């Protein structure tokens, strides 16, 4: 299986990443992509930016561990996970998850599994910046119960080739 996991400050080319994963592959029948963007509001309040921080080394290792778990659960042929960190403004790309498999069910389920992990358990911290200049206020974002509940559906180990719960 082809695996790419990167944490970076710089923007990335979504189409280029998908092409790199699938180039020359005739065994892939399904590719699912998820792209997360920085919104212009948080809980209905306008924001100026998000700042994402991570624990270098540990974050990559944990993401790789979850990619391996996805590979054990579904018959994947490739995975790409790219997550940005640093200060991001509305409209900028934050995260990309690409899963490839022979069939769509596995690709969809694995992408959902990886995004639920990234949203709830990956070692990232998010700070929201509201206002501008001297009136700017930055606050840390707390975990959301709805995100945790969505991730719980994956807590029971499943056999190779499992489908979404």
Buried (B, 14 or more C-beta within 10 A) or exposed (E): EBBBBBBEEEEBEBEEBBEBBBEEEEEBBBBBBBBBEBEEEBEEEEBBBBBBBBEEEEBBEBBBEBBEBBBEBBBBBBBBBBBBBBBBEBEBBBBBBBBBBBBEBBBBBBBBBBBBBBBBBBBBEBBBBBEEEEEEEBEEEEEEEEBEEBBEEBEEEBEEEBEBE
